[in-house]
Amino acid sequence: MWQAAIAGILLGLVSSFHCVGMCGPLALALPVHHLQRMQQALAILLYNAGRVITYSLMGALFGWLGRGIYIAGFQQWFSITMGIIILAFAFLFYFLNRSFSPGWLRAFHNGIQHLMGKLLQAPRLHNYLLLGMANGLLPCGMVYLAIAGALSTSGIDESVLFMSAFGLGTLPAMLLLSFFGVHIKVSLRRQIKKAVPFIVAGMAVLLILRGMNLGIPFVSPVLADAPQPVISCH
């Protein structure tokens, strides 16, 4: 379990620099200036807590799906397949500048953006939590990568822990940005942007190695066999 937590936090910390570049403008545009100082802090915390809640709920959903794969005995091949798919999409998106976005996914994201617009127009305190939860559903390559990791887990609790840790890992940079308006230099943003494809590819390779059952601690541990049903005759 602790391995899932460490992996999630590390991925979240790396992703946080990407989050600052992509979601930073929204965080800085939160309508909190009319609130008192304590309310401003609470609104920012609620917004970021909303993101973590959404990631945790994703962990429950995709952990449930991954559990079904584990019970069916396909976890090894699924982990390898997910790694190959991520490598393929990373190559298409980052090196060939081609993206794949089905119509239903675009419609879903448009609906989320419309909802966020309404929440921004009525900045009640509890709406900041809902705004953060909605923000967690926006398209993000690093979140998709985290979901792939959650799908490859063997249990719902491990998946929830992984996604929750991922969300917590993004908090330090986002909170610094929201509270203090800390901006990342353009040169550093460019370096981070250049590093993202290699981070994605590295995680994809780890998923492939994980499915190969090489017996390497942390990198490719031997996956436990799926539990078999117990049949008793009386």
N, C-alpha and C positions, 0 to 999 in steps of 0.2 A: 504493500500500500504506500509506504513512504517513498518508494521509487517513482510511483505515479505522481506524488505531490512534488517531488524535486524536479521531475521532467516537466510538469506543468508550469511551475514557477520559472524555471529557466527559459522555457519557450515564451512565457508571458513577458519576462524582462527583456528578451531580445525583441519581441514584437512591440514593446511599448514605444520604442523609437519610431517604428513604422506608424503606430497609432497616433503619436504626436503630430507627425506630418500629415496624416490622412484625416484624423478626427479632431486635431488641435483647433482648427478654426471654429468648429461647432462648440467645443468646450469653452473657448474664449468668448463666444457669442451668447453664452447662456445669460438670460435676462435676470441677473441677480443684483444689479447695481442699485435698484430701488429698495432692496432689503437692508435691514440692519446687519451689522457685522456677524453676529451669531447666526442669524438666519441665512446669510450668504454662505457661511461655512457648512451649515446643515444642508442647504440646497445642493452644494457641490458634492458633499458626501453621499447624499441620496442619489444623485445622478450617477456617480461611479458605482454605488452599491447596486443600482439597477442593472448596470452592465454585467456585474459579477453574477447577479441572480439569473439573468438570461443565459449566461454561459453555463451555470450550474444546471439549469433546466435542460439545456442542450445535452449536457453530460448524462442526465437521466434518460433522455429520449434515445440518444445514440448508444448509450451503454446498454439499454434494453435491446436495441437492435443487435449490438455486438454480442450480447449474451446468447441470443438465438443462434448466431453464427458459431459461437463457441460450443454450444450444446450439440449443434449439428456436426461438429468435428471439422469445420472448414476454416478455423482461425488462422492456421499457418498459411494456407493458400490465399486467404482473404488479405492478410497483412502484406504478402508479397504483391498481390494484385493492386492494392491501394497504393503501395510504393511506386509501382510502375506507372499507374495512372497519374499520380502527382508529378512524377518526373516528366511525363509526356506533356501535361498541361503547363508545367513550369517552362519547358522548352518552347512550347507554342506561344505562351503569353509574353515571356521575358526576352526571348531571343528572336522570335519571328513576328512579335507584335500582333498576334492573333488571339482573340478571346472567344470563349464559348459560353453563351448565356441564353438558355432556353426562354421562350416567351413567358412561360408561367413564372419563372424566377424573376424576370424583369417586372412583370405585373405585381408580384409580391413586394418587391423592393420599392416600387412606385407607391404602393399602398402604405408602406411603412413611412416613407418620406412625407406623404400627405398627412398621416397621423402625427408625425413629429411637428409638422408645421402648425397643426391645430393646438398641440400642447404648448408650443412656444408662444402662441398668441394668448394663452390663458395661463400665465406662469404662477399657478397656485403651488404651495409648497410640496404637496404630494405629487404634483405633476412632474417634478424633477425626477422622482423615482421611476415613473412611467416613461419619461423621456429617455432615461438611461437604459431601461429595459428594451425600448424600441431601437435605440442606437446599437445594441448588441446584435440586432437582426440585420443590420445593413451589410452589404457585400464587403468582404474583407478576406484577402488571400490567407492571412495568418490565422484567422478564425477557422477557415476551411481546413487548414493544415492541422489545427488543434482538434477539429471534429474527426479527421482521419485517424488521429491518435486515439481519440475516445472510442471510435468504432473498433479498434484493434484490441481493446481491453477485454478481459474475460469476465467482468462483473460490473453491475450497475454502480455499486459503491465506489469501485476503483475509477470508473469513468467520471462520476460526479466529482470525485476528489481531484482528478486530473484537470477537468475544465474549471473547477473553482480555483485551483491553484494557478491556472493560466490567467484567469481574470485578476486575481490578487497580484500576480506578477506585473500586470500592466498598470497597477495603481500608482506606484511611486512617481513615475514620469508624468502621468496624467494629473495627479494631485499637485505636483510642482507647477505644472502649466496653469492649472485652474486657479490656484491660490496666489501664485507669485508672477504669473504671466511670463514664465521662463521660456525663452525662444531658443530653438536649436539653430545654430548657424547654417546658412545655406550650404556651405562647403561640407559640413558634417552630414546634412540631410542627403546630399548627393552620394556621399560615401556609403551611407546606410542603405540608400536605394540600390546602389550597385551590389551591396552585400546580400540583400534579400533573396535573389535567385539562388545563391549558393547555400543560404540557410535552408530554403525550401528543399533544394536538392539533397542536402545533407539529411534532413528529416526523412525524406523519401527513401534514401539509402538505408537509414536505420530501420524503417518499417520493413524493407525487404530482408535485411539481415535478421530482424526479429523473427520473421516467418520461416527462416531457414534452419532454426533449431541447431545452431552451431555449438551451443554450450558455452558461449562467451558471456561472463557475468555482465549485467547491465546492458550490453550491446545486443547479444543474441542468446538470451537464456533459453533453456529447454522449456517449451510451453507444455503445461500439464495437459494430459489427455482429458477429453471431455467426459464428464461423469456419465456412467452407464446406468440405465434403469435397473433396479434390483427386482428380480422376478422370484417370487416365493410360491411354492406349491404346498397346499395343506391337504 
